Amino acid sequence: MDINELKKELEKSIKPYRGSFLSFEELPKEGLDKKEIIEMMKELYKLEEPRWKDGFVSGSVYHGDTEHIDFENQVYAINSQSNPIHFDIWPSAFKFEAEIVRMTANMLGAKKTNDEIVGSVSSGGTDSILLAMKAYRDWARDTKGITEPEMVVPTTAHAAFDKASEYFCIKMKRVPVGNDFRADIQAMQAAITDNTIVMVGSAPQFPHGVIDPIEELSEIARERGIGFHTDACLGGFILPWAEKLGYDVPPFDFRLPGVTSMSADTHKYGYAAKGTSVVLYRGRKLRHYQYFVTTEWPGGLYFSPTFLGSRAGALSAECWAALVSIGEKGYMKAAEGILKAGERLKEGIRQIPELYVLGNPLFVIAFSSDILDILAVCDIMSNKGWSLSGLQKPPCVHISLTQRHAQPGVIERLINDLKEAVAYIKQHPEIKGSLTPVYGMTGNINMQDAVKQFSYELMDLFYET
Ligand SMILES: Cc1ncc(COP(=O)(O)O)c(C=O)c1O
């Protein structure tokens, strides 16, 4: 498949409802019947629900039980008018947020250090990372006079760090990882300069699900007097329980004195609805560099702790409700199910001789092959209804396991389908993965602009009716 064919294929999947559902280019003259709207929403929901509900999807919906969703929706409905920027009208919003921050901080080692661990509720993992990087930039400028800041980040850390680099003019120093896909301690150390403001490690990283050597890296950062951010967007709400369950989890949180900030996503393994995450700091001073205040505006004294102005207090209410309704025992049980699914999946992949697991992951598992086009295997899996992620450098396929995969039979179905897909590609080695040409281009510096253009066109397509 060439890139134009791929574009056409993607268009079909991005715009599947063209012609089959009501659509509008202008506001309807008369408002529609509300019943009709609800019916349409239900129909769309029904079309989209089975794929994630039955465990065909990597990550995305981390809990997904009907009873949990109904409860969360009820909480959202009660709080749907709440807006934390009007803290005088809805003091409940910051009650919930303050407690979300405290519960998360204490889960991530705040009680095991003499420093005060503080934080904020943000709208998601990317938002938490952006807030932390902006805080480091302003901290370094203010306290060290650094005007050309740099960050030292393993190649495997999330793309949100590139976004932060671009948005906040912080030079990105991406450092190649070792053969085990963990950050390379010596190479990270060597990348530090007098302009470095922060070093980053992930627990775990998105592509291969492995945990960086946070203890060693954060110690280097501490000795150099720079910040260290642990990105635990994925692991924040599962690794503490994995550790208690006896899994081999290297230290990654505020128990390490060099860790000065963390991100942990409540909307992933915290099982809240999409739209919340927690960013944490060692000490109020660093958090102050995240805040925004203007005193001169005719609209009055204006301040906001995070990027957004008005925002949905209901999301924080339902996040708080998820945390306290599930509780420690509930999180432990959920983690146990997911980690066991991870063990079964790794074992199943090991029994497929053409495949191997990358690194030593727990619940986000990447696999590849030395003899097959693994991205072609990924396409066959898509034909079978799976939504797995095809990755690059090296080409591999990954799945983030959730509670949907802990359901009986799901991992077994995944392994069976994988066996069939591998057998098919073995018989048809001429089939190339649809992402193979795109990833071929990203590896060629002259073609990277073409890939950017392709991505712009896809994003334009999102906004076409
Ligand atoms: C390790 C890691 N960090 C950050 C993010 C970004 O999170 P979000 O998609 O909520 O912005 C992700 C998302 O998968 C992630 O896996």
The ligand as a Gaussian input file, in Angstrom:
#p B3LYP/6-31G(d) Opt

LIG

0 1
 C        4.088000       7.249000      29.368000
 C        3.068000       8.225000      28.866000
 N        3.218000       9.535000      29.123000
 C        2.341000      10.451000      28.693000
 C        1.232000      10.086000      27.966000
 C        0.288000      11.150000      27.467000
 O       -0.954000      10.998000      28.069000
 P       -2.286000      11.639000      27.444000
 O       -2.590000      10.872000      26.196000
 O       -3.274000      11.448000      28.541000
 O       -2.040000      13.068000      27.147000
 C        1.031000       8.731000      27.685000
 C       -0.122000       8.299000      26.888000
 O       -0.285000       7.163000      26.550000
 C        1.974000       7.779000      28.132000
 O        1.838000       6.474000      27.855000

